[in-house]
């Protein structure tokens, strides 16, 4: 299927504003075509007329450009003049005067009369290809000294000698509509500003209504047309019936403003998204704004227009108030189009063209804010008298205090079923200790909040001598195995505590592995000594467990915010929990220790000595994740054969793949994390995939947002709620339109796509979930998403799963399919965080892992593979990326590289021949595995099929080894998978790129090279 080249919607369909905003006060504005990497994004078109073409010394002409610039040092930036006739660059050029308001140039008209282009903001793209740092070219003298001397003008010379012919400024042009400064980025002159201030003396703030098609960009300068036309207390425009109309108001503070609020009358008729809405958890959200003097704040008011209002006029009043100052009211009148003229898409509830900003209303979406179940999880069982709660494959029993007494798992060692023998993790109940305090507890009260959630409360009272303190406990269990605790400690008087700490004691045999707090995934160390260091370490959690039972402990308090990750951790690191860290000056008292003592593993999360004060409660919050989350499904995993490129669906089908990932920067979805901008092309491609029996998934996260999204500039005015604060710079567009206070992200040069890093946890999650609902609806809706790291928490991840699962159910298909890719986060710039540990809270709702760049598949041991890479201890399976992975070791875990970067067709054909998609997988980690080898570093995983067995061998030995296979025939026959394997011949079929053909007699040794392996079939 041929794919069209991506075209920005802003270029494909120009829109007409409903209000007249002149592009530039003095000249016309337009769009031109040129190489902007050579000349920059902006130019003035000037004309030298025939009368004066040869006049003056050296054909010199003077031109005054009314450029009205934002940059603060115009004289420091180069200017390039090019002849339109020949394309030649004018070398004889001097800049006599360059201010923010205008520039005076003297240049040689090299081709005589005609048109010349003046490029006044040329830049160079420095830095990395996908993380550029653009800089304006510095001003460089280029004129011949003799020419410059001849045409030079000095205040010491008579005026007649200094007069030169003047070129005429015809118009301003930008390299694209998106690059254009018109109308919002041409600044007012000092004289115009003085006149504005003189007309409105003593007013604390002024309000400038602006058409929504012209999002406010500048924050410390005023657009020229605002200043010339003045503020207004009314706004009149045309609206569509059924739309969420966005009224944009520019608030200019002439004095420092505090507690700015925005009220809409009637109250049922709308709200300002800057100050009111629904937070990411579905709760009402409100705040006031502080606006420093001399700055601009764009306010966006959502006015829902009833569909039945077609042909009428909708009225509203927007009142702005600030502490200590008179209020200002803007009266809004919207003429609603009659039904016959209305956009039927909008009337039916759609958002229409995104440039009208109707999608901003999605910031308040409550989609999937419920406590309902998603597959494969079951309703939580509750026995209140026994204080026992049951979920899929796990049981949580509470003490009288409300803390866990025991966690039990019935997952099998193969992690393929929840019908195994019970494994208890704790050898003693979990305790919160305050040294010297004895506690009593109120009875626990339970509350069912839905089939997927149960909460409980308990009130503690503590005594230490004459001191009394209270502790309020709130616990929540979700059906996926997340246990969240909020513990608020409140002393009634000052108390010196030697420590406030959480104690967990595990059965040593139940927790052979560990990951987190600086420990890479793998074999658990005998001891851990860890202290808080959030500036450089993205670490607040520790997982301990085995393949079929485990617990992750994460330490939090009420100030927790999810940090940035993947190259940006240090721009927004963890917020240090005041309770657990117990910072005193430059030192922290808190940390975590692990000690192995006899048959126990003891973990102590301490906060250290401190003085507890009355009226200053502390939140000792923590979260437990009970693993595995769900059984693995090896057959289903092998049946989902991924193709990571939106190529021709017929060719993908012919290759044997079943799932297509549609990456950003491709024709169906060119713009990162806003695939709705190319919705029509995307749906056509998804429909073509469905016709071939393929699943189609889209790259879509919230980590960053494309600059093609019309909402980007409005969202930048929400006080870093949506976008992370940062150093700015990056791509030139961001510097010219976003200004500062952002973190520049990915740049895809093939589609000219620039992105900005988000904060992650914000109302943007509401927008994101609502957009996924839009993407997934209908027969040509997406079948899932591809997550390139995750910037949101498990609450958002659960909403994502619900929306996609419900969309699949509506159209009667199995799904969704969600895969998670992450580069190795265990690096200095990412804070030494293991990817599997970092994203463990989201794993219940993910179907597949792709832990990729910078992972070492050749020099790491099997325990690292099992815990850090495979996903199996958490109920997932995965794939490999870096260098294509190690295919022999990968097959021991059911992992391959991903097509088309890796040609999996030979392995896929082998799976089909042997029926592995219907086989039972038992890995080397399972004590009941039916096949082992004679060498401890050559491992075997077995698939039992109705025809026989397939054995994957892989070596972690340091040298070539000759091994024999050891069979447990009872395990084979008891599982109902054919006759005993002992005494049967073994065959290694030829698999292109993997192994040559070979046969082995019963008991014959098999030679395995280091880092290599073999696939055998037995009994076929």
N, C-alpha and C positions, 0 to 999 in steps of 0.2 A: 504493500500500500504506500504510494508516494506521500511524503509529508511536506507540507508547505513550510516556507521559511517563516519564523516568528515575526510578527509585526506588532509593535506596541499599539494598544487600543487608542492611545492618545494621538497617534499618527494616522490610524486607519479611519477614524470617525470624528472629525472636529465637531465640537458642540457649540451651540449659540447660547450666550449668557442671557439670562432674563433681566439683567440690569446692566446698564452701560458703564463699564469701567475702562476709561481710555488707557491704551497701552503705554503711552509716553506723552508727557505734556507738550513737547515741542515737535516731535517727529512721528511719522508713521512707523509701524512695527510689522515685521514679517519673518518668514522662515527662509533660510537659504541652504545651499548645499555646498559643502567643502570638507576638507580633511581636518577635522577638529583636533586630532592628535598633533597636527602640525601647526595649526593656527589658533586653537582655543575655540570656545563655544560662542563667542560674541563678536559682532563687527558692526561698524557703521558703513553704509554705502554713501559715497560722496561723489560729486561731479565737478569736473573742471570744464568750464564752457569754452567755446571756440574764441570768444572775444579776448580772453586772457590766457589762452593756452601757452603762448610763447612769451608772454609778458614777464617782467621781473627778471632779476638776476638768476641765472642758472635754472630757468623755468621753475623757479620757486613759487610755491603757493602756500597760503596759510589757511587752516581750517580750525574751527572751534567746535569740539565735540561735546554735546550736552549729556555726558555719559551717566551722571547721577549714580555714583558707585557706592558699594558697601565696603569694599576693602579700604583699610585705613592708610595705606601708603601707596597711592597710585603712581607717584613718581618713581617708585622702586621697581615697577613692572614694565616689561618690554612692550613696545608697540611695533606692529608689522604692517606696512602698507604694500598692497599688491595691485598691479594694474589689471583691470578686467579684460583689456584687449589682448595683452600678450601673456598674462600670467606671471610676468616678471616681478620680482620683489624690488621695491624702491629702497636703495641703499642710502641715498642722500635724504636723511630724515633727522630732524631735531625736535625734541619736545620742549617747547619754551616754558610751558606751565602745566602742571598736573595737580589738580586738587580733586577732592571727592565729587565736587559739583561738575567740573568740566575739565577738558584738556585742550591746550592750544598747541598745534603741530605746524611745523614748516616742512614741506616735502617737495621733492622734484617730480614734476609731472612727466615721467619718463616717456610716455607714449602720447604726449600732448593732450588734446581735449578728449574727454570721455569719462568713464566710470572707474573709480578706484575703491578698493576695499581697505578699511582700517580695522585691523584685528587688535583689540586693546587688552585682552586678557589671555595671552598664550600661556600654555603650561607644559610641563613635562611629567609623565607618569613614571615615578620612581618606585622603589620597593619591590616586593614580590608580585608575581603575575596575578595572583588571586587576592592579594592584600596590598594594593597599591597605596603609595603616598604621593599624591600629586603636589606639585609646587609651581607657582607662577614663574615664568622665565624672568630673570633679573634684567633690568634696564641695561642695555649695552650700546655705547656710542658706535654708530656704523657709518656716519656721514664722512665723506672725504673732507679732510681738514680745510683744504682750499675752498671747497664749496661752502662749507659751514661758515668760514670767515667772510666769504663774499656776501652771503645772505644774512649774516648775523645781524640781529637788531639789538640796539642798546638804548637805554634810557638817556645816554649821554649824547645821542645823535639827534639831529633835527627830525621832527615827525615825518616830514616828506621823504626823507631817506629811508625810514623804517616801514613805509607802507608797501605791502605785497598784495598781489591778487588773492581774492578769497575763493576757496572752493565751497560748494554748497552741500550741506548735509541732506541727503534724500530720505534715508530711513535707517532704523535700527533693524538688524537681523540676528536671529539665533540659529544655531546649527540644527535644532529640532524644537518642536513645541515644548517638550519637557525641559529643555535647557533655557528657555526664554526667561528674561527678566520682566517681561511684560505680563500683567501690569503691576505685580506686587513687589518687585525688587528694584524699582527705580526710586531712589531716595529723594526726599525733599531737600531743598536748599536751605541754607541758614536764614536767608531773608524770608522765605516762606514759613519757616518754623517760628521766627519772631512774630510774624503777622498772626499766625495761629494762636500763639500764646497771648498776644495782645487782644485778640478777639474774645478770649475765654479766660480772663484773669481770675485767679482765686479758685477755679474749679479743680477739685482733686483728681478727677478723671474725665476723660472724654470717650465717647462710644461711636465707633464707625461701623455701621452695618456693611457687610460685603457679600457679594454673590458667592454661593458655595462652590462655584466652579473656579474660583480664585482663592485657594487656600492661603491663609496668612503664613508668610515665611519668616520675615525679619522680626527680631525681638528687641532690638535696641535702636532701630531706625523706623521712621514712618514712611509708608509709600507716598510718593509725590501727590497722587490724586486724592488721597485722604486729606492731606494738608491744604491743598488748593480748594477742594470742594467743602471741607469742613465736616464736623461730626453731624449726626442726624438722630432724631428721636423717632424715626419711622422707617419701616421697611415694607416695600410693596413688590410682589413678584407673582409668578405663575407656578402652580403646583399640579401634580397628578393626583387623581382620586386613588385612595388606597396606599399612598406612599408615606414613608417616614421622611418628612421634609426637614432639612437641616438649615437652620438660620445661623449664619456665622456673624459674630460680633467681634470687632477689634477693640479691646479695652486698652486705652493709653493712659498710663498713670502719670499725672503731673506732680503728684506727691506720693510718698510712701503709703501704700494701702494695706490694711490688715483686715482679716476676716471678711473677705469679699464673698458674698453669696449671690445666687441668681435664682429668682423665683419666677414661675410662669403662671399666668392667669388665663383661663381657668386651670386649676391644678391638675385636672384630669387630662389636660390638653398637651402635656409635654414636660420636659425637664432638660436641664443643662448637664451634659455628660462630664463637664469639668468638676461639677460639685455634687452630683447626685446620680444614683443608679443602683445596680445590683452587683455585689462583689462576686468573686470567682467561686465562692461557696454557696451562692444563692441567697445571701443575706442583704438587707437594705444597706446601702453605702452612701455616706455623706461626708463632705469635708468643705472647709472654707479655704480661700486662697489668700496668699500674701503676694502683693505685686509691688516691686521696688519702683521708685520714681524714675521716670525716663525710659521705662520698658513697656513692651506691648505684650498682651496676652490675648490669644485668640480663644473665644468662647463659642461652644457649639451647642445649640439648643435643638432638641429633637421634637418636632411637632407631628404627631400621628394624624394623618388626614383620613377621615372616614371615606370608605368607598362610596357610600350613599350621598356624599357631599358633592358629587360631580355637578358642575354647572353653577355652583354657589361661590361665596367668598368666605374664607375661614379667617377669623380674627383671633389674635392672642396679644397679650402684653407681657413683656419681659422686663423685670425689675432688677436692677443691679444695686447692691448696697455694700458699703464698707464702713467699718467702725469709725464714728465721729464725723461722717460726711453725709451730705444730702444724697438721697437715692436718685437714680436716673432710670427712666422707663422708656423702652422702645416699643412702639405700637406696630404690630405686624398685621398686614392684610395680604392674604394669599388668594388669588383668583384661581379657583379649581376648574380645570378643563372639563368640558362636557364629555360624556361617555364616548361619543363618536370620535372625539379627537384624542382620547386618552391612550396611553400605552397599555395594550392588553396584558402584557407581562406584569407590569406594575399593578394593574388593577386586580390581577389574579393572586397577588401576594408576593411576586418576585421582586428582585431588587433593581432590575433593569441595568442601565449603564452605571458601572461603579463610580464614575467620576462625579455623579450627583451625590455621593457620600451617604446614600441611604443605609449602607451596611454599618455605619457607625452605631445604629440602633442595636446591632448584635452585641455590643459591649454589655448589654443588659440581659442577654439571653439566659433563660433558665432551663434550656434543653438538657435532659438527662440528669437533672438534679433530684434524684430519688434513691431509695434504698432497696431497689429491686435487684434481682440476680442476673448474672450473665453466666454463660456456659464456661467451664463445666461445673461450676460451684453449686452447692446445694444449700437449702435453707439451714440456718443455724439452729441446732437443737439446744434446749436449755432445761436443766434440772436445777431449779432454784434451791431446793433443800440440800442437794449435794454440792451446790455451787460449781456445777460442771457444764461446760459449753462444748458442743461438738460441731466440727466443720469437716469438709472433705478430707478424710484420711488423718485428721488430727483432733486431739481433745485437749481442752484447757480446763484445769481444775484450780479454783481459787481458794486462798486462805480466808479466814474470817475478816482479815483486813481489806480484802479485795485485790491483793497482789497474787501472782501466780504461785500455786503450790506445786503443780506438776504440769508438764507438757508431754503429751504422748503422741507418737506417730504410728500409723499402721501401714505406711507405704512399704511395698516390698523392696528388697535390696536392688532389684532391677529397675525400680521406680516406674514400673509399667502398670501397677495396680495398687489399690488401697486395701487389699485383702491380706496383708502380711501380718506377722506377729507384732504385738505392741512393743515399741521401743520407748522407754522413758528417758528423758534427757536430764532431768534435775535430780540430784541426790539430796537436796534440801530446798525448802520454799525460798523464793526470792524475797529479800528483805530490804527495807529502807531503814537505815540506822542513823540516829542522831545521838552521838556519844553522851551517855549519862541520862537519857530520856527513856522512861517507861511509857508504853502506849496502851490505851484502851480504844476499842473500835465500836462504832454503832453498827447495827445490822446492815448488810448490803441490800440495797434496793436495785432491782433490775428493771429495764425498760426495753421492750421490743420496738425498734424503730422501723422495722420492715424485715422481710425474709433474709436480707443480707447484712443486717446490723443489729447487735444487741449492746446496750450500754448499762453501766452500773455505777453506783455511788456509795461512798462510805465516808464517814466523818471520824477522824482520829482525835483523841485528846491525849496530850503528853504531859508528864510531870517530871521535873528534875529539881528536887529540893523545893524551894519556894516558887520556882518558875513554872508557868503553865504555857503551853502552846497548842495550837490546833493545826491539823493537816486535813485539807479537803482532797479526797481522791475521786477522780472521775476516770473510768475505764471504758474502752470501746473495743469490741471485737467485730471485725468485718469477715464476711464469708470467705475471703481469699486467704486469711491467716494473718492479717494485720491486727496487732493489739496496741492500742494507743493509750498511754497513761498521762494524765495531768495531775500533778501533786503540788498543791500550794501549801507551803509551810509558813505559818504566821505566829510568831511568838507574842505573848501579851506583855512581856517585859524584856529588857536586854539580857541576853544569854550568851556566854562564851562557849562555843562548841568546838571541840577538838576536831570534829569531822562530821559532815553529813554525806553518807555514802550509800550506794546500792550494791548489794551483794548477791551474786549468782554462783551456785555450786553445781557443776555438771558431773555426771558419770563420765569418767575418762574414756571408757570404751565407746561411748556414744558420740564423742566429738574428736575424731582423729584429725579433722581438717580445720583450717582457720583462714580468714581473709579480712583485711581491714586494719585501721590504725597503723598503717605503714607496713603491714605484713602482706606480701603478695599471696594470692590464692595458692593453697597447697597444704602440706603437712603442718599441723599445729606445732608451734614452738613450745618448749617447756615453760618458758617465761616470756612475759611482755611487760615492758615499762614504758608508758606513753604519757605525754603531757600535751596540753592544748597549745597549738601554734597555728591559729587560723590564717595568719598573714601569708604563710607559705604552704600550709598543709590543708587540703580539702578532706579532712578526716574527722568524723564524729561517730563512726559506727564500726562494730566488730561482729563478724559472723563466725560462729563455732558450730560444727556439726559433722555428720556423716552424709553419705549419699542420700539416705532415706529419712533423715531427721536432723533438724538444726534450728538455730535461733540466731537472728541478727538483732543486736542491741544498738540502738541509736540514741544519743543523748541530746536533748533539746531544752529550750525554755520558751517563754512566750514571745521572745524577740526573733525567733528563727525565721530566716528568709532563705530560700533556695539560692545558692551561689551560682554564678556563671561557671561554665565548664568549657572544655574543648578549646584551648588556646587563650581563654579569656578569664580564667579563674582569678587572677590577681587584680583584674579591673573591678570585680565584685566578689570578694571572698566570703566565707562563712561569717555570720555574726556570732561573735563569741558569747556563749550562754553565761550570763552573770552568775547563775546559781552553780553550775557544774565547774566552770573555769575558776571562779573565785579570784579574779585579778585584784592584786594589791600592788599598785605602782607598776613597775616593769616586770613583775613576776606573777605567775599563776599558781594557785595552790591545788588546782584540780588536775586529775589524770586518771588513767586506768592501769591497773596491774593484773597480770595473769600468773598464777602459780599452779604447778602440778604437784599435788601432794597425795601420795598413795594412789587410791583409786579415784580421786577427785581432781577436777580442774576448777580452781577457784578464781572468779573474776570479781574485782572490786573497782567500782567507779566512785572515786573519792573526790570531794571538793576541798578538803583540807580545813585547817583551823580558821575560824572566823568568828566575828561577833554578830549574832542575830539581834536585830533591833525591832522593837514594837512599831507597828505601822508600816513596816517595810517587808512585806511578804516576798518569798522567793519561790519561783516555779521550777521544781525538779521534775521536769517532764522527760519521758522516754518512750520509745516505741520498740516493740518486738515484732519481728517477722518470722513466722513459723514456716519452716521449709521441710520438704518440697511443697510448692503451691498446688501442683496438679500432676497427674501421671504423665510421663512421656508417651508419645505415640510414634514409635519408630517407623511403622509402615506408612502412616500418614505423612510423616516428615519426608521420607524418600519419594512419596508420590507427589509432593509439592516441589517440582523441579524448576528452579528460578532461572530467569533470563533477565539480566540487569541492563536492559537497553530497549527502548521502544522501536524496535526494528519492524520489518514487514511481518505481520502476524502469521501469514502462511509459512514463512521461512522459520519462524520461531516454533510453530507447531511441528514442522517437519524435523526440526532438530531434536524433538523429544521433550521440550520444556512444557510446563503447564501453567506457570505463573510469570507474568511480565511486570517488572518494576519500571515505572515511568519516572525517570529522573528529571530534576529541573535542568534548565539550560538545554532542553531538547524541544523539538517542534511542537509536540502536543502540550507541553508545559514549560514554556521558556523562563518564567519568572519565579524565583525562589519563594516558596511558602505562600503563594497566592495563586494557585492554579485556576481559580475561577476567572482570572483575567483572560484566560484562553479557553473558556468553558466549552465553546462550540467545537473547537478542534479536538479538545480532550475527549469529549463525548463521542465524537466520530471515531476516534482511535479505539476507545474502550469498546464501542459497539463492534468494530471490526475484530477485536480480540475475542469477544463473546461469540461471534459467529464461528470462530475456529475452536471453540471450546476452551479458551484460555481465560484465566483470571487476570485482571488488570489492576494494578495498585499504583498509587501516586506518591511521590516524594512530597511530604507535607509535615512540617514541624512548626514550632513557634520560636525557635532559637534566634532567628533573625527574620527580617521582612524586606522584601524587594522595594526599591524606590519606585517601581512602576505602580505600586499600590497607591491609589489616590488618597487613601487614608493616612499615609505616612506623615505628611506635614501636620495635619490636625493632631495626630497622636503625639507628635513631638511637643505639643503645647499642653500636655497633661502632666507636667511636673515630674517627669521621669517615672510615672506610674507604669507606662508601657515599655519605654526604651531606657536602657541602662545609661546612667550618667558616665561620662568618660572624656577622653582628651580631644575628641573630634578628629579633624583632618581626614585622611584617607582619600577617597576618590574626589575629583574636583567638583562633581555635582553636589556632593554633600557639603563641601566647603562653601559653595555659592548659594545653596538653598536651605540647608539645615543649620548652618552657622557653626555652632559648637555644642558641647555637652552631650556627646553621643559616642558610641563605640562603633567604628567602621568595621564591617564584616566582609563576607565573601563577595568577590567580583567575578562575574562570568563574562569575559570579553567577547565571546562568540555571539552573545545575545544582548550585550551592553546592559548587563544587569548588576545593580549595586544593592547591597543590603546593609541594614543597621541592626545591631544586636539588641534584643529585647531583655526585659528583666526576668522573664519567665513566668513567675506567679503574679498574675494581675487579672484585670477584667478582659485582657486579651485572650485568656482561655475561653471565656464565654463566646467571643467572636470566632475563635478557632473551632470550637465544637459546633457552633451553628453553621460555619462554612463547610465542615465535614458532612453535616446533614444534607446540605445542598449538593455537595459533590456525589453523595452516595445514592440519592433518590433516583428512581426510575430504572428501567431495564438497561439503560446505558450508563448507570452509575458505577462508580469505582467499587472494587471488591475488597479494598483494604488500603493500608498506607505503609510506606517505607519511612521509618524514623531514623534520621541521621543524628544520633544522640538525642537526648530528651531534656528540654528546659523546663518541664512542668512536673508536678508531683503526682502521686498515685491517684489523688482525687480526680484530677483532670484526665489521667490515663483511663480510669474507670468510665468516665463520661464518654470518652472517645470510643471505648469498646462497646458501650451501650448503643451509641448512635449508629455505629457501623453494623453491629449485630442485628439491630432492629431493622435497618435498611435491607440487609440480606434476607431476613425473614419475610419482609414484606413482598419481596419479589421471588420468594421461594427457592433461594439458593443457599448452599452451605457457605458459612463464612462468619465473620470476616477473616482476613489473613493480614496479620501485622508482624513485620519484622523490624528488629532493632539493630542498627549498625553503630559501632563505636570504635574510634581509634583508641589505642592504648592510653588510658588516662594516668597510668602510673609513671608520670614524668614530672620534672621540676615545674614546668609552666602550668601543669594541670593539678599540682598539689599532691602528687603521689596517691592517687585514688584508683583502686582497681575498678575497672568498668563494671564488672558483674556486681560488685558490692555497691557501687555508686547508684546503679539503676535497679537494685534488687526490689525496691518497692513497686516498680512498674512491671516487673516480670510476670506477675499473675495474668496480665492482660496482653502479653506478647506471645506470638506463636513460634518465633524463630529468632536466634541470635546470629549476628554477623560481626564478630569482634575482630577487627581487621588491621588497619595500619599500625605499624610499629610493634606488633606482637611477634615474638620469636617462637616459631614452631619447631625449630631444630635443636635449640640448646636449653630447652626446659623439660622438666621431668613429668611423668604421667600424672602425678598429683596436681601439678600446676594446670595441665591440660584439663583434668577432670573438674577442678574447682573454678579456675579462672576463665576457661575457654569454652567448655562443652555446654554449659547450662544445665546439665543433667541433674545435679543436686537440687535444682530449683524448679524442675518440671519442664525443662525446655531442651531442645537440641539446636545445633548451630551449623555454621559454615565458616570457612577460612577466607582470608583476603591477602595479607601481606605476602607478596611473591607467589601468589597462588596457593600458599599453604604447603603442608606436607601430606600428600594424598594417602600414603600408606598409614601413617599415624592417624590421619583423619578418619579413615574407615573404621578404626577400632572404636570410634565414638559416633559413627554414622555421619561424619562430616566430609564435605568436599569443598573445593573452591566454587566460585560462582561463575556461571556462563554469562556472557561470551568471553570474558577475560580468560577463563579456563574452559577448555574443551572437555565437557563432562559426558559427551555422547558415548564413548566406550563404556564408561561405568554405568550410565543409564541403561544401555543395552544389556549389560551383565545383570543388573537388577531385574529387568524384565524377564530375562531368560530363566533366572533362578526363583522368581516370585518373591523377592525380598519385601515388596510392599505389603504382602500378607503374612510375613514371618514374625515369629516371636524373637526379640533381641535380648540376649543376656550378655552383659559386658563383663570384663575382667574384674570389675569392682563388686560383682555379685558372688557371694560365697557358693551359690548353687550353679554357677556357670558350668556347663557340661564339658568345656574344653579348656585345658591349660597347657603351658609348655614346660619344658624341663629347665628353662632359664628364667630367673626372676625378672630380668629386664627385657624379655621378649613376651609381649602380652597378647592375649587372644580374646576376641569377642565373637560370639556365636549367634547366627540367625537360624532358628529351627523352622523348617518349612514342611509341608505335607510330603514333599519328595525326598527330602534329606536335609543336610545342614550345610551352611556356608560359614566358613571360619575366616575372620580377618586377623592377620598377624602383623605386628609392628614392633620394631626394635628400638629400645632406648639404651641398648648396650653400647659400650665404647668401642667395640671391635666386632668383626664378623663372628657370628655364633652359629654352631650347628645344634639344632634343637629337635626334640621329638615331642609329639603331642600326647597329652595324658587325658584320657576320656573318662567321664563319669557317665557310664551308660544308663545308670538308674535315673539320672536327671533327664536324659533324653527320652527314655521310654515313659517315665512318669508324667512327662509333659504331653504325651500323646503325639509325638512327632516322629514316628517311625521306629525302625529297629535300631539296636545298639550299633554304635559306630566302630567299636573296637574290631580290628581285623579286616576292615574294608579299605579299599584303595582310595587314595586321595588325588585329586586332579587340580592343577592350577591352570585354568583356561587362559588362552592368550587374550590379553586386554591391551589394546593399543595405548602406548604411552605409560602403561602401568606395570605390565609384566609379560614375559614370554610364556609359552605353554610348557608345562612340565607335569610329570606324574610321579607319585611316591607310593611305594609299597607300604603295607602296614608295618609300623615301627621304624620305618626308614627315617633317618635324620634329614632335616630341612635346613639349608643354609640361608641365613638372613644377614644381610649386610647392615651396618650402622645406619640409622635413620631411614631404613627401608622396611619393606614388609611384603605380604603376599595375601592373595585371596584364594582360598581353596573351596572346592565343593566336594562333598562326601555323600555318596549314596544316590547321586543323580544318574 
